[in-house]
Amino acid sequence: MLKKISVDDLKPGMVVLKCDKEWLRLAFFGRSIENLDIIKILKNYGVTYVYIESDNEIAEENSLKNDPEGDLFVNSNDTKKYSATIENVSYIQRIYKTTLEIVSDIMNDLRNGGEIFYEDVSMVVEQFLEECFKRPNLVASVARIKNIEDYELSHAMNVSVLNMALARRMGMDIEEMKLIGIGGLLHDIGKVKIPKTILDKPGKLTEEEFNIVKMHPKYGADMLKNRFPKMVTECVLFHHEKANGTGYPFNLKDMQIPKCAKITSVSDVYDALTSDKVYRDGSSAPKAISEMLHSAGLQFNNILIKLFVEIMGGYPSGTLVLLDTGELAVVFKENNKDPKFPLVVVITDKNQKNINPYLFDLSEYNLLTKKPYKTILAPLDNKKYNVDPNRVIDMFTNSTSMEERYG
């Protein structure tokens, strides 16, 4: 019989079968808790109560269901249940659009001389936190949402979500993920004190103008000082520092830069490179990642940039790709096990003639030849082919469910 207890009452020797976070599946569920570190892990995930089983035989039976490799997260039996669906993508996009309006109100208040409150921005981040935690493969889907008219707002949102995903990959606890998410959301807040004529200038800035822009980390940190946690302020103040010491405002080197700021720097540059701006078109996701890899050890911390590439996968959601069949497709969902074989939306025939879009799993292969039916030859520049990946995925998402199209 299951018994519900507070996580504070949990002790070594007890057997936890599940907790109040239904999406959380840990390798030690069904096994006897060995030490206090296991209990600390549960608390870090925000667990408030757990269900224990006093019958050891049942506990042992449950333990056999766990991943034999002892992975910390979802075991193989739960992969399908907890992986993202089209409905999940649609849901996270709705959250994004709603929270964008909230962020817009916050920024407008600041520009009009108002103040910023921790509770307001905390609420924004918390709406994404659990989704990022449960389904990290949705991160790329969120980060592909771009709006040239509201670049500053969408950029802030994307950096926040990417920050949380990278923090999770690094093993940070849920509270740290939240603070880094807030830091990402506010990383450019100091720009409200920079003249719009400089921020919106279509051409290259003069040295004098760039020196003014370089003040925004200090301005932002001053606005948050003594009102927000230290980690949030550090994200804002140090996100333009570089590993080789050529960044600003303090020319800090890798070991001197707080970890949260290093994370924010990676997220900031990736989203900036992949976003369209008034004066230039954004790069494709693979091209942006390639550029960032070349800056590993110079602009970015070596380990962080590799982890980021791991999170984004070989072909992030929204990437236009050419298949070996001659067809064009848009990456719908990454394959975490093998990034080379994502789930795609095929949009043309072999002659690049438009067709009714359909989902295809590139990991499927011929049982006789052991070879995949279709593979990716190369990522493409969607603008050259007049393809809007956002529109493709949005239309497909809204048209029907994954189960109906891809049962």
C-alpha positions as CSV (number, residue, x, y, z in Angstrom):
1,M,0.0,0.0,0.0
2,L,1.3,3.5,-0.9
3,K,1.9,5.9,1.8
4,K,2.1,9.7,1.2
5,I,4.7,11.6,3.3
6,S,6.4,14.9,3.2
7,V,9.9,14.9,1.6
8,D,11.2,16.4,4.9
9,D,10.2,13.1,6.6
10,L,12.0,11.0,4.1
11,K,14.9,8.9,5.5
12,P,17.6,6.6,4.1
13,G,16.3,3.1,3.8
14,M,12.8,4.1,2.7
15,V,11.7,3.2,-0.9
16,V,10.2,6.0,-3.0
17,L,7.9,4.9,-5.8
18,K,6.7,8.3,-7.1
19,C,6.4,11.9,-6.1
20,D,4.1,14.9,-6.6
21,K,5.9,15.8,-9.8
22,E,4.2,13.3,-12.1
23,W,6.6,14.0,-15.0
24,L,9.7,13.3,-12.8
25,R,11.1,9.8,-13.2
26,L,14.4,9.2,-11.4
27,A,16.6,6.1,-11.5
28,F,16.4,5.4,-7.7
29,F,12.6,5.3,-7.7
30,G,11.7,1.8,-6.5
31,R,15.0,1.3,-4.8
32,S,16.1,1.8,-1.2
33,I,17.4,5.4,-0.6
34,E,21.1,5.0,0.3
35,N,22.0,8.4,1.7
36,L,20.9,12.0,2.3
37,D,22.2,13.2,-1.2
38,I,19.2,11.4,-2.8
39,I,16.8,13.3,-0.6
40,K,18.6,16.5,-1.5
41,I,18.1,15.7,-5.2
42,L,14.3,15.4,-4.7
43,K,14.2,18.8,-2.9
44,N,16.3,20.4,-5.6
45,Y,13.6,19.4,-8.1
46,G,10.9,21.1,-6.0
47,V,9.4,17.9,-4.7
48,T,7.2,18.5,-1.6
49,Y,5.8,15.0,-0.9
50,V,6.5,11.5,-2.0
51,Y,4.8,8.1,-2.0
52,I,6.7,5.3,-0.3
53,E,6.0,1.5,-0.3
54,S,6.7,-0.5,2.8
55,D,6.5,-3.9,1.0
56,N,10.1,-4.6,-0.1
57,E,9.1,-7.3,-2.5
58,I,6.9,-4.8,-4.4
59,A,9.7,-2.3,-4.2
60,E,12.2,-4.8,-5.8
61,E,9.7,-5.5,-8.6
62,N,9.4,-1.8,-9.3
63,S,13.2,-1.4,-9.2
64,L,13.5,-3.8,-12.2
65,K,11.5,-1.4,-14.3
66,N,14.2,1.3,-13.9
67,D,16.8,2.0,-16.5
68,P,19.6,-0.5,-16.1
69,E,22.1,2.2,-17.0
70,G,21.0,4.2,-13.9
71,D,20.2,7.4,-15.8
72,L,19.0,10.2,-13.6
73,F,16.0,11.1,-15.7
74,V,13.2,9.4,-17.5
75,N,13.8,5.6,-18.0
76,S,13.3,3.9,-21.4
77,N,9.8,2.7,-20.6
78,D,8.7,6.3,-20.1
79,T,10.3,7.9,-23.1
80,K,7.2,7.8,-25.3
81,K,4.9,8.9,-22.5
82,Y,7.0,12.0,-21.7
83,S,8.3,13.0,-25.1
84,A,6.9,16.1,-26.8
85,T,3.9,16.0,-29.1
86,I,2.6,18.6,-31.6
87,E,0.1,19.6,-28.9
88,N,3.0,20.2,-26.5
89,V,4.6,22.5,-29.1
90,S,1.3,24.4,-29.6
91,Y,0.9,24.8,-25.9
92,I,4.4,26.1,-25.3
93,Q,3.9,28.6,-28.2
94,R,0.7,29.9,-26.6
95,I,2.6,30.4,-23.3
96,Y,5.3,32.2,-25.2
97,K,2.9,34.6,-26.8
98,T,1.0,35.3,-23.6
99,T,4.2,35.9,-21.5
100,L,5.6,38.2,-24.3
101,E,2.7,40.6,-23.6
102,I,3.6,40.5,-19.9
103,V,7.2,41.3,-20.6
104,S,6.2,44.1,-23.0
105,D,4.2,45.7,-20.2
106,I,7.1,45.4,-17.8
107,M,9.5,47.0,-20.3
108,N,7.1,49.8,-21.1
109,D,6.7,50.6,-17.4
110,L,10.5,50.8,-17.1
111,R,10.8,53.2,-20.1
112,N,8.2,55.4,-18.5
113,G,10.1,55.7,-15.2
114,G,8.5,52.8,-13.4
115,E,10.1,50.0,-11.4
116,I,10.7,46.3,-11.9
117,F,9.6,43.8,-9.4
118,Y,11.1,40.3,-8.8
119,E,7.6,38.7,-8.4
120,D,6.5,39.8,-11.8
121,V,9.5,38.4,-13.7
122,S,9.6,35.3,-11.6
123,M,6.0,34.6,-12.7
124,V,7.0,34.8,-16.3
125,V,9.9,32.4,-15.9
126,E,8.0,29.9,-13.9
127,Q,5.6,29.3,-16.7
128,F,8.4,28.0,-18.8
129,L,10.5,26.3,-16.1
130,E,8.5,23.1,-15.7
131,E,8.0,22.7,-19.5
132,C,11.8,23.1,-20.1
133,F,12.4,20.7,-17.3
134,K,10.0,18.1,-18.6
135,R,10.6,18.4,-22.3
136,P,14.0,20.0,-23.1
137,N,13.4,19.2,-26.8
138,L,10.8,22.0,-26.9
139,V,13.5,24.5,-26.2
140,A,14.5,24.8,-29.8
141,S,10.9,25.1,-30.8
142,V,10.5,28.1,-28.5
143,A,13.8,29.6,-29.5
144,R,12.8,29.6,-33.2
145,I,10.0,32.1,-32.5
146,K,11.3,35.4,-33.9
147,N,9.6,38.7,-34.5
148,I,11.6,41.4,-36.1
149,E,9.1,44.1,-34.9
150,D,9.6,42.9,-31.3
151,Y,13.1,41.7,-31.4
152,E,14.1,43.0,-28.0
153,L,11.2,41.2,-26.4
154,S,11.5,37.9,-28.2
155,H,15.2,37.9,-27.7
156,A,14.8,38.3,-24.0
157,M,12.4,35.4,-23.9
158,N,14.5,33.1,-26.0
159,V,17.7,33.8,-23.9
160,S,15.7,33.1,-20.8
161,V,14.5,29.7,-22.0
162,L,17.9,28.7,-23.5
163,N,19.5,29.7,-20.2
164,M,17.3,27.3,-18.3
165,A,17.9,24.4,-20.7
166,L,21.7,24.8,-20.5
167,A,21.5,25.2,-16.7
168,R,19.5,21.9,-16.5
169,R,22.1,20.2,-18.7
170,M,24.8,21.3,-16.3
171,G,22.9,19.7,-13.4
172,M,21.8,22.9,-11.7
173,D,18.9,22.6,-9.3
174,I,15.5,24.0,-10.0
175,E,16.0,27.2,-8.1
176,E,19.2,28.0,-9.9
177,M,17.5,27.3,-13.2
178,K,14.8,29.8,-12.3
179,L,17.3,32.5,-11.3
180,I,19.3,32.0,-14.5
181,G,16.1,32.1,-16.5
182,I,15.3,35.5,-14.9
183,G,18.8,36.7,-15.6
184,G,18.4,35.7,-19.2
185,L,15.1,37.6,-19.4
186,L,16.6,40.7,-18.0
187,H,20.1,40.5,-19.4
188,D,19.6,43.5,-21.7
189,I,17.4,45.5,-19.4
190,G,20.0,48.3,-19.2
191,K,19.3,49.1,-22.8
192,V,16.1,51.0,-21.7
193,K,18.6,53.8,-20.8
194,I,20.3,53.7,-24.2
195,P,18.9,56.1,-26.9
196,K,16.6,54.3,-29.4
197,T,18.4,56.1,-32.2
198,I,21.5,54.2,-31.4
199,L,19.9,50.8,-30.7
200,D,17.9,50.9,-34.0
201,K,20.7,52.3,-36.2
202,P,20.7,50.2,-39.4
203,G,24.5,50.6,-40.0
204,K,27.7,50.1,-38.1
205,L,27.9,52.1,-34.9
206,T,30.7,54.7,-34.4
207,E,33.2,54.1,-31.7
208,E,31.4,56.7,-29.5
209,E,28.0,55.1,-30.1
210,F,29.4,51.6,-29.3
211,N,30.9,52.9,-26.0
212,I,27.5,54.1,-25.0
213,V,26.0,50.7,-25.8
214,K,28.7,49.0,-23.7
215,M,27.3,50.8,-20.7
216,H,24.0,48.7,-20.7
217,P,25.3,45.9,-18.5
218,K,26.2,48.4,-15.7
219,Y,23.0,50.2,-16.1
220,G,21.0,47.0,-15.9
221,A,22.9,45.7,-12.8
222,D,22.4,49.1,-11.1
223,M,18.6,48.8,-11.7
224,L,18.5,45.3,-10.1
225,K,21.1,45.8,-7.3
226,N,19.9,45.0,-3.8
227,R,16.5,44.1,-5.2
228,F,17.2,40.9,-7.1
229,P,19.3,37.8,-6.2
230,K,23.0,38.0,-6.9
231,M,22.9,35.4,-9.6
232,V,20.4,37.5,-11.6
233,T,22.5,40.6,-11.3
234,E,25.6,38.6,-12.4
235,C,23.9,37.4,-15.6
236,V,23.1,41.1,-16.4
237,L,26.5,42.6,-15.5
238,F,28.9,40.0,-17.0
239,H,27.1,38.6,-20.1
240,H,29.3,40.4,-22.5
241,E,32.6,39.2,-20.9
242,K,34.6,36.8,-23.1
243,A,36.7,33.8,-22.2
244,N,39.9,35.4,-23.6
245,G,39.4,38.7,-21.7
246,T,38.4,40.9,-24.6
247,G,34.8,41.4,-23.5
248,Y,33.2,44.3,-21.5
249,P,32.7,46.0,-19.1
250,F,35.6,44.6,-17.1
251,N,37.7,42.5,-19.5
252,L,37.4,39.4,-17.3
253,K,38.8,36.1,-18.3
254,D,37.1,32.7,-18.3
255,M,37.8,31.7,-14.7
256,Q,36.8,35.1,-13.4
257,I,33.4,35.1,-15.1
258,P,30.5,33.7,-13.1
259,K,29.0,30.5,-14.5
260,C,25.6,32.1,-14.9
261,A,27.0,34.9,-17.0
262,K,28.9,32.4,-19.2
263,I,25.6,30.6,-19.8
264,T,23.8,33.8,-20.7
265,S,26.6,34.8,-23.1
266,V,26.1,31.5,-25.1
267,S,22.3,31.9,-25.2
268,D,22.5,35.6,-26.1
269,V,24.9,35.1,-29.0
270,Y,23.0,32.1,-30.5
271,D,19.6,33.9,-30.5
272,A,21.2,37.1,-31.8
273,L,22.9,35.2,-34.7
274,T,19.7,33.4,-35.7
275,S,17.4,36.4,-35.5
276,D,16.5,38.8,-38.3
277,K,17.3,42.5,-37.6
278,V,16.5,45.7,-39.3
279,Y,20.0,45.8,-40.9
280,R,20.6,42.1,-41.6
281,D,19.1,38.7,-42.0
282,G,19.7,36.0,-39.3
283,S,21.9,33.0,-39.9
284,S,20.5,29.5,-40.1
285,A,20.8,27.5,-36.8
286,P,23.5,25.1,-38.1
287,K,25.6,28.1,-39.4
288,A,25.2,29.9,-36.1
289,I,26.3,26.9,-34.1
290,S,29.3,26.4,-36.5
291,E,30.4,30.1,-35.9
292,M,30.1,29.7,-32.2
293,L,32.2,26.5,-32.2
294,H,34.9,28.4,-33.9
295,S,34.8,30.9,-30.9
296,A,35.2,28.2,-28.3
297,G,37.9,29.1,-25.9
298,L,38.0,32.6,-27.2
299,Q,34.5,34.1,-26.7
300,F,32.9,31.1,-25.0
301,N,33.9,28.6,-22.4
302,N,34.8,25.4,-24.2
303,I,32.7,23.0,-22.1
304,L,29.6,25.2,-22.2
305,I,29.5,25.6,-25.9
306,K,29.8,21.9,-26.4
307,L,26.9,21.3,-24.0
308,F,24.9,23.9,-25.8
309,V,25.4,22.2,-29.2
310,E,24.4,18.9,-27.5
311,I,21.1,20.5,-26.3
312,M,20.3,22.1,-29.7
313,G,21.1,18.9,-31.6
314,G,22.5,18.7,-35.0
315,Y,19.5,20.1,-36.7
316,P,17.4,22.3,-34.4
317,S,13.6,22.6,-34.9
318,G,12.8,24.9,-37.7
319,T,15.8,24.1,-39.9
320,L,15.1,23.6,-43.6
321,V,17.0,20.5,-44.9
322,L,17.5,18.7,-48.2
323,L,16.9,15.0,-48.1
324,D,18.8,12.5,-50.2
325,T,15.5,11.8,-52.0
326,G,15.6,15.4,-53.4
327,E,12.7,16.4,-51.1
328,L,12.8,19.5,-48.9
329,A,11.7,19.2,-45.3
330,V,11.6,21.2,-42.1
331,V,12.9,19.8,-38.9
332,F,9.9,19.4,-36.5
333,K,11.5,17.7,-33.5
334,E,15.1,16.8,-32.7
335,N,16.2,13.2,-32.1
336,N,18.0,13.3,-28.7
337,K,19.5,9.8,-29.2
338,D,20.9,10.6,-32.7
339,P,20.7,14.2,-33.9
340,K,21.3,13.2,-37.5
341,F,17.8,11.6,-37.7
342,P,15.1,14.0,-36.4
343,L,11.4,14.0,-37.0
344,V,10.7,16.3,-40.1
345,V,7.8,17.8,-42.0
346,V,8.3,16.9,-45.7
347,I,7.0,19.8,-47.8
348,T,8.0,19.0,-51.4
349,D,8.4,16.1,-53.8
350,K,11.8,15.0,-55.3
351,N,11.5,17.9,-57.8
352,Q,10.9,20.4,-55.1
353,K,7.3,20.9,-56.0
354,N,5.0,21.7,-53.1
355,I,3.0,18.9,-51.7
356,N,0.7,18.3,-48.7
357,P,3.1,18.4,-45.8
358,Y,3.5,15.2,-43.8
359,L,5.5,14.0,-40.8
360,F,8.4,11.6,-41.4
361,D,10.7,10.0,-38.8
362,L,14.2,9.9,-40.3
363,S,15.2,7.2,-37.8
364,E,13.0,4.7,-39.7
365,Y,15.0,2.2,-41.8
366,N,14.6,-0.7,-44.1
367,L,14.7,-3.9,-42.1
368,L,16.4,-5.9,-44.9
369,T,19.1,-3.4,-45.9
370,K,19.4,-1.8,-42.4
371,K,19.6,1.6,-44.2
372,P,17.4,4.6,-43.5
373,Y,14.7,5.4,-46.0
374,K,15.6,9.0,-46.1
375,T,18.6,11.0,-44.7
376,I,19.6,14.6,-44.5
377,L,22.1,15.8,-47.1
378,A,22.5,19.3,-45.9
379,P,20.8,22.2,-44.1
380,L,19.6,24.9,-46.4
381,D,19.0,28.7,-46.3
382,N,15.3,28.9,-46.0
383,K,15.2,32.4,-47.5
384,K,16.7,31.3,-50.8
385,Y,14.0,28.7,-51.2
386,N,11.2,31.1,-50.0
387,V,10.3,28.8,-47.1
388,D,9.1,30.1,-43.8
389,P,9.8,27.3,-41.3
390,N,7.6,29.0,-38.6
391,R,4.7,29.0,-41.0
392,V,5.2,25.4,-42.0
393,I,5.3,24.1,-38.4
394,D,2.5,26.4,-37.2
395,M,0.2,25.3,-40.1
396,F,1.0,21.7,-39.5
397,T,0.6,22.0,-35.7
398,N,-2.8,23.6,-36.1
399,S,-4.1,21.3,-38.8
400,T,-4.3,18.1,-36.8
401,S,-2.7,16.1,-34.0
402,M,0.4,13.9,-34.3
403,E,-1.6,10.8,-33.5
404,E,-3.9,11.4,-36.5
405,R,-1.0,12.1,-38.9
406,Y,1.6,9.9,-37.3
407,G,0.0,7.2,-35.4
